[in-house]
Amino acid sequence: MAKAEKIIERILANPVPANIKWDELVLVLNHLGYRTLHKDGSRRRFHQENIDHVICLHRPHPGNEVKPVYIRQMREVLKELGLIPAEKS
């Protein structure tokens, strides 16, 4: 199993883990076809060209762990788009 797929498994876990790092999240988005559009301060925009979808996120600081609430929101969007499974396998 690829590293990105292992991180997706963690994203799908309930409750959402509180230790998903920014670099892991970016790795998953890249794996799903997203590319970084803009780097404006801590704000990042990721675009998936095939479905013309944009995700806007703020890079956490001073730490590197993404808050579970943001992971949960992103998880729901990716499920709705069919980019990750609706249920944990």
VMD Tcl script that draws the C-alpha trace (Angstrom):
set ca {
  {0.00 0.00 0.00}
  {1.38 3.40 -0.98}
  {2.13 5.99 1.69}
  {-0.70 8.25 0.43}
  {-3.19 5.38 0.71}
  {-2.14 4.74 4.31}
  {-2.70 8.41 5.12}
  {-6.14 8.27 3.43}
  {-6.97 5.33 5.73}
  {-6.07 7.54 8.71}
  {-8.18 10.41 7.33}
  {-11.15 8.05 7.07}
  {-10.79 6.90 10.69}
  {-13.34 7.83 13.33}
  {-12.63 9.80 15.35}
  {-10.41 11.84 13.05}
  {-6.81 11.61 14.26}
  {-5.27 14.76 15.70}
  {-1.79 13.96 14.39}
  {-2.05 14.31 10.60}
  {0.76 16.58 9.49}
  {0.57 19.25 6.79}
  {3.08 17.45 4.56}
  {1.00 14.26 4.77}
  {-2.12 16.16 3.74}
  {-0.31 17.73 0.76}
  {0.97 14.27 -0.23}
  {-2.62 12.95 -0.28}
  {-3.88 15.90 -2.32}
  {-1.05 15.42 -4.83}
  {-1.89 11.70 -4.99}
  {-5.51 12.64 -5.81}
  {-4.39 14.89 -8.66}
  {-4.37 18.27 -6.91}
  {-1.62 20.76 -7.66}
  {-0.70 23.86 -5.68}
  {-2.03 27.03 -7.33}
  {-1.06 29.79 -4.93}
  {1.19 30.14 -1.94}
  {0.14 33.36 -0.26}
  {1.49 33.45 3.28}
  {0.01 30.46 5.08}
  {-2.88 30.20 2.61}
  {-2.68 27.47 -0.03}
  {-4.97 26.74 -2.96}
  {-4.98 23.30 -4.56}
  {-6.59 22.63 -7.95}
  {-7.70 19.30 -9.40}
  {-7.80 19.91 -13.15}
  {-9.81 16.83 -14.22}
  {-12.85 17.90 -12.20}
  {-11.97 21.62 -11.99}
  {-12.13 21.69 -8.20}
  {-10.26 23.98 -5.81}
  {-9.52 23.36 -2.12}
  {-8.35 26.30 -0.01}
  {-6.43 25.52 3.18}
  {-4.28 27.39 5.66}
  {-0.97 25.82 6.54}
  {-0.90 25.35 10.30}
  {1.54 27.43 12.30}
  {3.43 27.49 14.49}
  {2.89 23.71 14.59}
  {2.65 21.30 11.68}
  {-0.43 19.25 12.61}
  {-3.73 19.94 10.86}
  {-6.68 20.36 13.21}
  {-9.16 17.47 13.07}
  {-12.03 19.82 12.17}
  {-10.26 20.73 8.90}
  {-9.44 17.11 8.14}
  {-13.10 16.21 8.70}
  {-14.30 18.99 6.35}
  {-11.83 18.01 3.64}
  {-12.73 14.34 4.05}
  {-16.42 15.07 3.42}
  {-15.66 17.10 0.28}
  {-13.35 14.41 -1.12}
  {-16.02 11.76 -0.43}
  {-18.69 13.83 -2.20}
  {-16.39 14.20 -5.21}
  {-15.75 10.44 -5.23}
  {-12.00 10.88 -4.80}
  {-11.86 8.82 -1.60}
  {-14.13 5.98 -0.48}
  {-17.36 6.92 1.25}
  {-16.71 4.21 3.85}
  {-13.51 2.97 5.42}
  {-12.62 -0.39 3.88}
}
mol new
graphics top color blue
foreach p $ca { graphics top sphere $p radius 0.5 }
foreach p [lrange $ca 0 end-1] q [lrange $ca 1 end] { graphics top cylinder $p $q radius 0.2 }
display resetview
